[in-house]
Amino acid sequence: MTKLPAFATAALLMGSPTIGHANDTMAELAAGGLTFVTTQDVLMQSEDLYISPKEVRVDYVFHNGGDSDQTSVVAFPMPDIEGSGDFMVSVPNPDSDNFLNFSVTVDDQPVTPDIDRHAFAVDVDVTRELSEHGIPLLPFGEATGQALAGLPKDLLADWTERGIVIPMEYDDGGGWKTDYVPVWKLKTTYWWRTTFPAGRDLKVAHRYTPSVGATAGLSFIGSEEAPFTGEQFEREKKRFCFDSAFTKTVAKRLDAAKAEDADLQESWISYVLTTGANWGGTIGLFHLTVDKEDPDTLVSFCGDGVRKTGPTTFELTATDFYPERNIDIALVRRPTN
């Protein structure tokens, strides 16, 4: 059985901070929302995953080894999107519930998924309260900021105390102003019903546009004298499998940027693989392609057996694959206009 051990690469990959996404999983509709469950009869025979800053493609082949058809809710849980005063994440279609332009086909036929969304502030579900006051659940986007600006001051004070928003003060040249920034966490799951016919394969495919944002500077840098030290660096080193080749290259880039009075920018891509463990057995054949679109960005991530297969692509193939950890990709690049 192949697992996902750690490795690191200082290969060059184009990327911006990207909210990644998750493997399909079985689910049940319960009073509190979707509940993820495990199935034994339906196997994930293969998963072909392609990740680039502009597009994510996931192609599955499932097989029902049981004696009867199985009709089930299939869920695609998204990673959490959390508001912050420190960075911004742009999304492809912020005015739509389907803000990532997510699409599904089953045996090449389009399926319209439903969307389950809940917002949490300090682990308290505030979905209904936000909706009752006309606040979009997506914590990023112009519409959300405009809606918050129209709320009464006493309500904003209450929401600040409860960790739903934080005040951000700034001077735009016309005096000090205060904007209220969302810090709630949005949990989103796409779901639909699918019948897995007994004794045959079923193809399921997803396409979507990843969300992209950026941080200013490198959050994992400890200090100018000892840049690769400190708790934050150790956390990111473990998460992204930083190795000496990666940190040495980052150090060279930092020196070059300093000489030019410029900055470097940290970014990330995450993809949740572990929900793939809910299907019967392991993933028979797992194939990952990461496609770079510009040679000027450094990347580090965990994996095993990654090969550079072309001018812009890195690939990993594993058989009898059990997804014990998710894919987290760190990227370092020069800011773009």
Sequence and secondary structure as in RCSB ss.txt:
>XXXX:A:sequence
MTKLPAFATAALLMGSPTIGHANDTMAELAAGGLTFVTTQDVLMQSEDLYISPKEVRVDYVFHNGGDSDQTSVVA
FPMPDIEGSGDFMVSVPNPDSDNFLNFSVTVDDQPVTPDIDRHAFAVDVDVTRELSEHGIPLLPFGEATGQALAG
LPKDLLADWTERGIVIPMEYDDGGGWKTDYVPVWKLKTTYWWRTTFPAGRDLKVAHRYTPSVGATAGLSFIGSEE
APFTGEQFEREKKRFCFDSAFTKTVAKRLDAAKAEDADLQESWISYVLTTGANWGGTIGLFHLTVDKEDPDTLVS
FCGDGVRKTGPTTFELTATDFYPERNIDIALVRRPTN
>XXXX:A:secstr
 B         B     EE  B  EEEEEETTEEEEE  SSEEEEEEEEEE SS EEEEEEEEE SSS EEEEEE
EE   EE  SS EEE S TTSSSTT  EEEETTEEE  EEEEEEEETTEE HHHHHHTT  S SSSHHHHHHHHT
S HHHHHHHHHTTSEEEEEEE SSSEEEEEEE  EEEEEEEEEEEE BTSEEEEEEEE  EEEE SB TT   SS
STT SHHHHHHHHHHT  HHHHHHHHHHHHHHHHTT   EEEEEEEB GGGGGSBS EEEEEEEEE S TT EEE
E  SS EE SSSEEEEEEEEE   S EEEEEEE    
